[in-house]
Amino acid sequence: MGTSGKILITGAAGFVGATLCQRLSGSGASVRAVVRRGGNVLPSWAAADVDEIVFVSGQAGIEEWISLLEGVESIIHLAAKAHQNGRNALGDDDFFYSNLDMSVALAQAATRTGVRHFLFLSTIKVNGEGSWCVDRQPYRADDQVQPEGPYAVSKWRAEQELQRICGSSDNVLDLITIRAPLVYGPGVKGNFASLLAWLGRGFPFVVPQPANRRSLISLDNLINIIEFSLVHGEMAG
């Protein structure tokens, strides 16, 4: 991307977002952190050097996003619904609203406010639930997508819509999409957190399928990729 202007980060209070805010603002970048009203609070350690913390409703549309994009050169869109469990299980509509509709509204607002760069954090689940079902090789960029379930499908549809919007924009809005595998690190949530809690209680860890390989990425490495992408525009696509 090659940016020196203001960076807007959605999902700033999340697992990835908080550390990204700390890293970018600590290195001198101008960061506007977006936090959902009524959601998680941006930790003080992440907010220390952030220029602005702004709040967005859970039903944000184009006009609300436009009001938050003044002076923004780059967007890092991390906000998403990913987990589905227990009494707080999400319906399919919640996934599609949060992961598809909100992404589309933000991108449309970006084309109307002169934003130049849009980085979208997607998921490797867009490619499928396992490359073993194809040829037992790691996924490649040109592999056919095989999303399963509302989370993966909503992310895939968001990728398609963002490509359409950015590709047709008169503003020439650059798009970078990162399909991340499971991210681990301090503060991790979801299944990985459950696994750590299980091990922390001293229970045995049984591996029923030792040949079942999983790709993981550390939080630090993912943030390094995002930072690198902000500098190297040739990665756009």
Steps between C-alpha positions, in 0.01 A plus 500: 500500500770747591321724746600781733148634562242423765409133545152395612486162675166327554471233766764696690408352838525143375775242535688612187383860498626603842854378436496650151396839641785483749754397237405758235445795732814415693699516177370849428200429276188712536230254611124549533372199696138398444319331790141375496269672747419258779780267394847436636704796625837575343756404769705785644825341382368503143350849519805677643631643171182482288398840359125444516252245630161522331183299549273339244154351541429134443284600202742741332410597145678700231427843648628406845820364349543813290497708818790294636716501187592868479873529436551122483740362239494130590246263655588177679170315534525240776151516652309174449284235660688172521390287792181302547447313822263437790213726593654790310501313170455728202250443224610502137359851452730637771807366321393644166410838646824538696739347248339591167265796534722702733803441277308614192372814675852588616649451152225707338563776752872477425443560128305817585758647736826460311643207695782347297564160657277228648645196678247227576572221746326191368545134596667193355164328552401662169721236338329218688527286810805304390725469197521126573173464312675624182863387483638524855697810404485843666250742350622715213380843393344363181316208664124484452318629807285261702353697793278309742271650762373857548830642625708384202227567243436852632873577485523366143205708387656803667822437305303493175308819577813685607674400178202629302482830689874568501541389140231735371577796723595827331716560808714196410461354848776239541392174664712248687337186638676279754356151556639425842502157662440461874684777685659431838661726756434681828126552549392241242132399510279228354601136462869568555423667834287199597789268413741703714254497789466122468876452508531749785278280716738210448275289281665271243514614139404222261577532128270252321634586153873574525523557123241779520719805447374849581642834394529763772641851500626692799348837578839667453549344157152602384562857609834494317313398183250782546779753557688373195184530292460863602838574344503279190215586267593232249334247730159647424248249374 
